[in-house]
């Protein structure tokens, strides 16, 4: 039987929120299952197939419950079954087919393709969910620009229509491609004001197509609609340097703060719901959270990169205890 863990929590609801976020009239507001805590499930660490897990930096879960991990410093992708047993790995150091240099973000599309942000090679590698090679994609800047200034690629997302978005950390913007993998437009630009970005890291897309960007340099989550129009910010009064973000099916936005080493949950409208800092399973707390993933069966996966492990929890919701 699982033991409920004690966590450091802060719950703030509508009545005690400071300023109310501005919502677009065109936005849908879905009911939120309010998270009130987490219960420890599993720590994934140590030797997996040939190597010890080393700086996991990307996570994805498919519809059958298989878990995919970017084992970044081993330059490979891992596939684990729903019982967290190793099924296969793929990769190795290099720049050719079948190899990576420090892969990070992972995304699974509705067609069950796995997209890997191969950071060191500045490309996206597409595999099927059996970890067979399919294709590689090189995000391009606006062809109207005289000089291509593409910087470090730090985050990856794909829309329900197959449009790929990558975050350009160095140039403080997002590069959006159409479903033919051609340049479509930029989202955001260097700066501190509305709609601007400063060293964006991870991204998430919710079920309504809104894009949530871990705007690390500005200490907030920047929110855009599916056309790239700026909507609002989340967590500007709490976050120091957000490093990872994930959207749950129930409208909760989870983000990690690399500065405070805490995990926060917000409603999609920006209301702070929950803070997680330490648990009985990790008294030292987190260290350099590289990725977050939330499954349809109410589990949250945290790539605790600094401790070379992935932590798995079930999410406890208000009214379910």
N, C-alpha and C positions, 0 to 999 in steps of 0.2 A: 504493500500500500504506500502510495506517495505521501510524503510529509510536507505539509505546507510550510513555506519558509517565511521568516520574519524579514521584512524589507523596510527601508527608509522611504516613506511615501509622503507626498504632498498632493492632496486632492483639492482642486479649486473649480467651482462650478459657476454658472452664469451669474448668480447673485453676488459673488465676491470677485468677479473679474474687474480689472481696472477700467480700461477703455474697450468698448465693443468694436470688433473688427467691421470694416465696411464690406458688404456683400453686394456683388453684382446682381441686378434684378433678374438676369438670365440664368443665374446659378441655381441648381437644385440643392436643397439642404436635406440630407438623408438622416433618419434617426441614428443615433450613435449608441452602441453598446458601451457603456462606460467601464473602462478597466479600473480595477481597484487593487490589483496586485498580481504577482506571478508565483507559480509553484515550480520548483526545480524538477526537471525531467532527466537530463543527461548532460554529461560533459564529454565532448569528442576531442581527444588529444592523443599524443603519443604516436606510436608507429602505425601507419596505415599503408598497407602493401609494402613498398620498398623503403619508404622514408618516414621520419617523424614529421608530423604536421608542423609547418613553419610559416608563420605570419599569414594566416588565412585572411583574405581581403575581399572576397565576393561570395555571395550565397544565393541560391535559387532552389525552389521546390516545384516539382511538376505535379500534374493532376493526380498521379498515382502515389504521391507521397515520397518520391525519391528525392534525395538531397544532393545538390551539386555544390562543391566548394572550390574556390580558387586558392590553391595551395601556393601562394605567390612566390615565396623564396625557394620553393622546389620547382617552380616553373611548370606546373601541371594542374590539371583539373581532375577532381575526384568525384566519383558517383557512389553514393551510399543508398542502400535500400531503406524501406520505412522502419526497419529495426536498427538502423545505423551500422549495418555491416557493409564492408567495402565490396563493391561490385566490379569497378574498373577504374583505372586512371588513364590519363591521356596527356602527352606533352613531353617536355624536356627542354633544356636551354637551347635557344637558337632563333633564327629568323625565318626558317623555311616552313613548309607544310609539316604539321605535326609537332611544332615546337612553339615556345613562348619565351618572352622575357618579362618576368613579374606580372602575370595576368592579375587583373583586379575584378572589376564589376562583372556580374553575370545576370543575364535576363533570359527567360523562356517566353516565347510568343505563343499565340493560340494554336499555331500549327505544330507545336512541340519541337521547335528548333531552339537550340541553345546558342546565345550570342555571348562571346567573351571579349572583354576589353583588354586587348594585349598591349598593355601600357608601354612596355619597352620598345615595341615595334610600331607603335602609333597606328594600330589597325584594330579592326574588329574581326574576330574569327567566328565563323558559323559552323556549328556541329549539329547533328541530330541528337536526340536524347540517348542514343546508344553510344555516344561519343565517337561517331564516325565523321570525318571531315566532309564539309559541304562546300564552303566558300570562304573567301576573305574579302573584307570591305575596307577601303581606305577613305575615311571622311575627308572631304575637300572643303576649302574655303570658297567664298563667292568668286566665281570665275571672272567677274568684272574687276576684282582687285588686281593691281599690277603685281604685287608680291604676295605670295602665300605666307601667312604668319601663324599657321597652326602650331599651337603649343602643346603642352602636356595634356593628354586626354585623361580625365579623372572620374567621369561618371557616364553611365549608359542607360538609356531607356528606349522602349519601342512602344508605339501607340497601337491601339486595336486595329488601325488601318495599315500597319506595317511601316510607319514613318519612324526612322531612327533619330534619336537625339543624343548628342554627346556633349559633355561639358568640357570646355577649353579652359583649363586652370590658369594658364599663363596670360591669356588674353581676356579673361573675365567675361566670358559669354558662352552661350550654347550654340552649337551648330546643328541645325535641323535638316534632315534629308527626307526626300519624298520616298514613296514605296518602290522606286526604281533605283534607290541609293544615290540619287543625284542631289547636289546642293539645293536646298529650298530657301532657307532664310536664317538669319541670326536672331537669337532671343537674348535680350539684355545687352549690356555694354559696361565697360569699366566705370566704376563710380560708387557713390555712397547713397544716392537718393532713390526715389521711387523707380522701380524697374531696372535699376542698375545692379551689377554683380561685382564682387571682388574675390577672386580665387575660389570659384565654385567647385565643390567636391561632388558628392553623390546626388542622385536625383530619384524621384519616385513619381509615378502617374497613378491617380486614383480611378475609380470606376466611371467617373464622369469626365475623364480626360484632363483634369487639372494637373499641372506639373509643379512639383514641390522640389525646390533646389536648396541643398545645403550650402548657403551663401557664407562660406567660412570666414572670409575677411570682414564681412559686415555683421557677423554674430547673429544670424537670423535664418529662417526658412523663407525664401522668396517664392511666392505663389503666382503662377501664370495660368491663363486658360489654354485650351488646346490649340488656339491660334497664335499663342505667344504673347498675348496682351497681359500686362501686369495687373494683378488683382489686389494683393496685400502682402504683408509679412506676418510671420508667426514666430513667437518666441524671442522677439527683439529685446525684451526686458529680462530674459532668463539665460539665453545661450551666450557662451563665450566664443567657441569656435566649432560649429556643427560639422561633423565628419561623415555622418551616414544618416539616411532617411528612408523610411518605408511607409507605405499606405496599406492599411488593413481593409478587408472587404466591408467592414462596418463603419468606415469613415474616420477611424483613429489614425493619426499621423504620429509615427514613432521616430524620434531622432536622438542621435548620440552627440554628446558634447565632449570633444577631445580635450578641451581645456579643464573642465570640471570632472571629467571621467564619470559622467552620469548619463542615464537614459531617461528621456522625457516622452510623455504621451500628450498629444493635443487633439482636440476635435478639429475637423477640417476647416471650421470657421475660426480657429485660433485660440480656443479656450484651453488653458492648461488643466490637464486632468490628473496627471500622475508623474511622480519622480521616483526612479529606482537608482540607488547608489550602491548598496552592499546587500549581500545575502549570507546565510549560513554557509553556503557552498563556496563563497568567494569573499572571505572577510577582508581581503586586501583590496577589494573592488575591481573595477575594470581597468584595462590598460590599452589605450589606442584601439578603440572600437572601429573596425574597418568596414563593417557591413551589418545590416539588419534585414531579416526577411520574416514575413508573417504568413502563415499558412491558412488555408480555408478551415482547418479544424482547430483554430484558436491556439496555435503554438507560435512562439516567437524564437527565432534563431539569432544569436549574437556572435559575430566574429570578433572575439576578444584577442586581437592580433598580437598585442604586447605580451600576452601569456600563451600564445601559440595554441589556442583552443577555440572550439565553438561551443557555446553554452545554449542549451535548449530548455525552454520553460513553457508551461501551459499558462495561458492568460486567464486570470480570474475576473469575472465581470460582476457588476452590481446586480444583485438579485439572484445570482446563481449559487450562492453559498448556502 
